[in-house]
Amino acid sequence: MEISKVTIPENELKEKYTDEKLLEFGKTFTDRMFKIEFINGEWKKPRITKYSPLTLEPSAIALQYGQSIFEGQKAYRTKEGKLNLFRPEMNIQRFNKSAKRMAMPEVDPEIYMEGLKTLLDLEREWTPKNIGSALYIRPTMIGTQGRLGVVPSNEYLFYIILAPVGPYFPEGFKPIKIWVSERYIRAAPGGTGSAKTAGNYGASLMIGQKALKKGYNQVLWLDAIHKKYVEEVGAMNIFFVYNDILYTAPLESGTILPGLTRASVIQMANDFGYTVKEEALSMEEIVMGTKDGTLQECFGAGTAASIAPVGCLRYQGKEHIINDFKTGGITQKIYSSLIDIQYGIVDDPYGWIVSV
């Protein structure tokens, strides 16, 4: 499909940031966005427009019943000025799985990819140059039909916006502190935990704000049934290292988002010679590991945060320190290897990178 492009007058273009070190995550957006509507059973009129507010009916199903999904991707600038996308085909697959779970139409992968590449090519000068910074990509789909009644929309808008960002955690690649949620849950078996849908995140806001006020960077969610087995962190999947074996929660329950970074970490760790086990660990086991020293390291893995070493878990009123609040060697190795691939510092041995 041909993508039309709206010309933006020079005097309407935004003033670009002058110091990327001051970029806050998700607060600055580029001049343009990609849009396409689903009407009468098909996708129509793909176009690049000026980044601008959306017009929706007050009764839009996305607003009334939460029919909204999104993805999180990044474009990384190389020394040669190319923009590297990291495993974008997996983002498209996950987006369409989320769409299916939320009774929404799938987006043609060619439309998704071509729209994204066209938008990135037009906005490439917005991409930060420093390692750790990137151009964050937010594809979104919402149900736009205006009506009341708990039914799927028959009209949808798919759009992509871009945001130049610095590191997700302002302190950079340093151990973070995590609050373990003992009462509230993120997802339950049979729910929408494996879909990247807006409601999952809306339900986490209250406890997330509570954790921030207490000085913790993120919330660690436990399973809904027993409230004892570790699942994932608000913005990341999570890994624990015992005796050079990496443990992360399994996906079978459908309560965990199947992270692209998670999958990449598992593959890289195996190639480095480490054993990876997708097994649910209980908080009791983890607390014991911090006490007897068998828990060597802990880190989060996600697109927004990349790899984030974890130095402290607050659970049952106490702080449990991991590895003397230092970044572990395995965490460092995986982080450095991942970053080198994403920014084109080394050749990509996996075929994960798509350059624009």
C-alpha positions in Angstrom: 0.0 0.0 0.0 1.2 3.5 -0.9 1.9 5.7 2.2 0.9 9.3 1.7 3.0 12.0 3.5 1.8 15.4 4.7 4.3 18.2 4.3 4.8 20.1 7.6 5.6 23.8 7.2 9.1 24.7 8.5 7.7 27.1 11.1 5.5 24.3 12.6 8.4 21.8 13.1 9.4 21.3 16.8 12.6 22.6 18.2 14.8 19.6 18.8 16.5 18.9 22.1 20.1 20.3 22.4 21.3 18.0 25.2 20.2 14.4 25.0 21.5 13.8 28.5 18.5 15.8 29.7 16.0 13.7 27.9 13.4 12.2 30.2 11.8 8.9 29.1 8.6 9.4 27.1 8.2 13.2 27.4 9.5 14.4 24.1 7.9 13.4 20.7 9.0 13.8 17.1 7.2 15.9 14.5 5.4 13.1 12.7 3.3 9.9 13.2 2.0 7.0 11.1 -1.7 6.3 11.0 -4.0 3.8 9.3 -7.7 3.1 10.0 -9.6 -0.2 9.9 -13.1 0.4 8.4 -15.6 -1.9 6.9 -13.4 -4.9 7.5 -10.1 -3.7 6.0 -7.2 -1.3 6.6 -7.4 1.9 4.6 -5.3 5.1 3.8 -1.9 4.6 5.4 -0.3 8.0 5.9 2.4 10.0 7.7 0.9 13.0 9.4 1.9 15.7 11.8 2.1 14.5 15.4 -1.2 15.9 16.7 -4.1 15.1 19.1 -6.6 12.4 18.1 -10.3 13.0 17.6 -12.5 10.4 19.3 -16.1 10.0 20.2 -16.6 10.3 24.0 -18.3 6.9 23.7 -15.3 5.3 21.9 -14.9 1.7 22.9 -11.2 2.2 23.7 -12.2 4.7 26.3 -15.3 2.9 27.7 -14.1 -0.7 27.7 -10.3 -0.6 27.4 -9.9 -2.0 23.9 -6.4 -0.8 23.5 -3.0 -2.5 22.8 0.5 -1.3 22.2 4.1 -2.3 21.6 7.5 -1.0 22.8 10.4 -0.9 20.4 13.6 1.1 20.0 15.7 2.4 17.1 19.4 2.6 17.9 21.8 4.9 16.1 25.0 3.4 14.8 28.3 5.2 14.3 27.5 5.2 10.5 24.2 6.9 11.1 22.0 3.9 10.4 19.0 3.1 12.7 19.0 -0.4 14.0 15.7 -2.1 14.9 16.0 -5.1 17.2 14.0 -8.1 16.3 11.1 -6.1 14.9 9.4 -9.2 13.5 8.9 -10.4 17.1 7.2 -7.1 18.1 4.8 -7.5 15.1 4.0 -11.0 16.1 3.4 -10.1 19.7 1.3 -7.1 18.7 -1.0 -9.3 16.7 -1.2 -11.8 19.5 -2.3 -9.0 21.8 -4.8 -7.9 19.1 -6.3 -11.4 18.9 -6.6 -11.7 22.7 -8.4 -8.3 22.8 -10.8 -9.2 19.9 -9.1 -6.7 17.5 -8.1 -7.1 13.9 -4.5 -8.1 13.2 -2.3 -5.6 11.4 -0.7 -6.8 8.2 3.0 -7.2 9.0 4.0 -5.4 5.8 1.9 -2.4 6.7 3.3 -2.3 10.2 7.0 -2.6 9.0 6.7 -0.3 6.0 4.9 2.4 8.0 7.5 2.1 10.7 10.5 2.3 8.3 9.0 5.2 6.4 8.4 7.1 9.7 11.9 6.4 11.0 13.5 7.5 7.8 11.7 10.9 8.0 12.5 11.3 11.7 16.0 9.9 11.9 17.6 13.2 13.0 15.6 12.9 16.2 17.6 9.8 17.2 20.0 10.3 20.1 23.7 9.4 19.5 24.8 8.2 23.0 24.9 4.6 24.0 22.0 4.0 26.4 19.8 6.5 24.5 17.5 5.6 21.6 14.4 6.5 19.6 11.6 4.8 21.4 8.8 3.5 19.2 5.2 3.2 20.4 2.8 1.3 18.0 -0.7 1.5 19.3 -4.2 0.3 18.3 -7.4 1.5 19.8 -11.1 0.7 19.2 -12.6 3.9 17.8 -16.3 3.0 17.3 -18.6 5.2 19.4 -21.2 3.2 21.2 -22.1 1.8 24.7 -22.3 -1.9 25.1 -19.6 -4.4 26.0 -18.8 -5.5 22.5 -15.7 -5.2 20.3 -15.4 -2.1 18.2 -16.0 -2.4 14.4 -13.5 0.4 13.7 -9.9 0.8 14.8 -7.0 3.2 14.5 -3.4 1.9 14.3 -0.7 4.5 14.8 3.0 4.8 15.6 4.7 7.6 17.5 8.3 8.2 18.2 10.1 9.6 21.3 13.8 10.3 21.7 14.7 8.9 25.1 17.6 8.6 27.5 18.1 5.6 29.8 14.8 4.3 31.4 16.4 4.6 34.8 18.0 8.0 35.1 20.8 6.6 37.3 21.9 4.5 34.3 23.4 1.0 34.5 23.4 0.7 38.2 21.5 -1.7 40.6 18.0 -0.7 41.3 15.6 -1.3 44.3 12.4 -3.2 43.8 9.2 -3.3 45.9 7.6 -6.8 46.0 3.8 -6.5 45.9 2.4 -8.8 48.5 -1.3 -7.9 48.2 -2.0 -6.6 44.7 -1.5 -8.7 41.5 -0.7 -7.9 37.9 -2.5 -10.8 36.2 -4.3 -14.1 36.8 -4.4 -17.3 34.8 -6.9 -17.0 32.0 -6.6 -13.2 32.0 -4.8 -10.8 29.7 -1.3 -11.0 31.4 0.4 -12.2 28.2 -1.1 -9.4 26.1 0.3 -5.9 26.0 -3.0 -4.2 26.7 -3.5 -0.9 28.4 -5.6 -2.3 31.3 -2.7 -4.4 32.6 -0.7 -1.2 33.1 -3.5 0.9 34.5 -4.1 -1.7 37.2 -0.5 -1.3 38.3 -0.4 2.4 38.7 -1.5 2.7 42.3 1.0 0.3 43.8 3.7 1.6 41.4 3.3 5.1 42.8 3.4 3.8 46.4 6.7 2.1 45.6 8.2 5.2 44.1 7.3 7.3 47.1 9.1 4.8 49.3 12.2 5.1 47.1 11.8 2.0 45.0 12.2 2.0 41.2 9.8 -0.8 40.2 7.3 -3.3 41.5 7.8 -7.1 41.4 4.6 -9.0 40.9 3.8 -12.4 42.5 1.4 -15.1 41.2 -2.3 -14.4 41.7 -3.1 -17.8 43.3 -0.5 -18.3 46.0 1.1 -14.8 46.1 4.5 -16.4 46.6 6.0 -17.2 43.2 7.8 -14.5 41.3 6.4 -13.5 37.9 7.7 -10.3 36.5 8.5 -6.6 37.2 6.3 -3.8 36.0 8.5 -2.8 33.0 10.7 -6.0 32.7 10.9 -9.7 33.0 13.3 -10.8 35.8 16.2 -13.2 36.1 17.8 -14.7 39.2 21.3 -16.4 39.1 22.1 -19.3 41.4 25.4 -21.2 40.9 25.7 -19.7 37.4 22.3 -21.0 36.5 19.8 -18.4 35.3 16.2 -18.7 36.5 13.2 -16.9 35.1 9.4 -17.5 35.4 7.8 -19.7 32.7 5.3 -18.4 30.2 2.8 -21.3 30.3 0.4 -19.7 32.8 -0.3 -16.8 30.4 0.2 -14.3 33.2 3.6 -13.0 31.9 4.4 -10.9 29.0 6.7 -12.8 26.6 9.5 -10.3 26.4 11.8 -9.9 23.4 14.7 -9.1 25.6 13.8 -12.1 27.8 14.0 -14.4 24.8 17.3 -12.8 23.6 18.8 -13.1 27.1 17.9 -16.8 27.2 19.5 -17.4 23.8 22.7 -15.4 24.6 23.1 -17.0 28.0 22.9 -20.5 26.5 25.5 -19.5 23.9 27.8 -18.3 26.7 27.6 -21.7 28.2 25.1 -20.9 31.0 22.1 -23.1 31.9 18.8 -21.3 31.8 15.8 -22.7 33.6 12.2 -21.4 33.1 11.0 -22.2 36.6 9.0 -20.2 39.1 10.9 -19.3 42.2 9.2 -18.5 45.5 10.0 -15.4 47.5 11.0 -17.7 50.4 13.7 -19.3 48.2 14.9 -15.9 47.0 15.1 -14.4 50.5 17.0 -17.5 51.7 19.4 -17.0 48.7 20.1 -13.4 49.8 20.9 -14.7 53.3 23.1 -17.6 52.5 24.8 -16.0 49.5 23.6 -18.6 47.0 21.7 -15.9 45.1 24.6 -14.5 43.1 22.8 -11.9 40.9 19.4 -10.6 39.8 18.5 -8.5 36.8 15.5 -7.2 34.8 15.3 -7.5 31.0 13.0 -5.4 28.8 13.0 -3.1 25.8 12.6 0.2 27.8 15.1 -0.7 30.5 17.4 -3.0 28.5 19.2 -4.9 31.2 18.8 -3.5 34.8 20.8 -5.0 37.6 18.7 -5.5 40.8 20.5 -4.8 44.2 17.5 -4.9 46.6 14.1 -6.5 47.1 11.8 -5.2 49.7 9.6 -8.0 51.0 7.7 -8.5 54.3 8.9 -5.2 55.6 12.6 -5.9 55.1 15.2 -5.0 52.4 17.0 -8.1 51.1 20.3 -7.1 49.5 21.6 -9.0 46.5 25.4 -9.3 45.7 26.2 -6.4 48.1 24.2 -4.1 45.9 26.7 -4.6 43.1 26.3 -5.5 39.4 27.2 -9.1 38.9 29.5 -10.4 36.2 26.9 -12.4 34.3 24.6 -9.4 34.3 27.4 -7.2 33.0 28.3 -9.6 30.3 24.8 -10.0 29.0 24.2 -6.2 29.1 27.4 -5.4 27.2 26.8 -8.1 24.6 23.2 -7.0 24.0 24.2 -3.3 23.7 27.0 -4.0 21.3 24.6 -5.8 19.0 21.9 -3.2 19.2 24.2 -0.3 18.5 26.1 -2.0 15.7 29.4 -2.0 17.7 29.9 -5.7 16.8 28.5 -7.8 14.0 25.1 -9.3 14.7 25.7 -13.1 14.9 21.9 -13.9 15.2 20.3 -11.9 12.4 18.3 -9.9 14.9 19.0 -6.4 13.5 17.0 -4.7 10.7 18.6 -1.4 9.7 16.9 1.6 8.3 
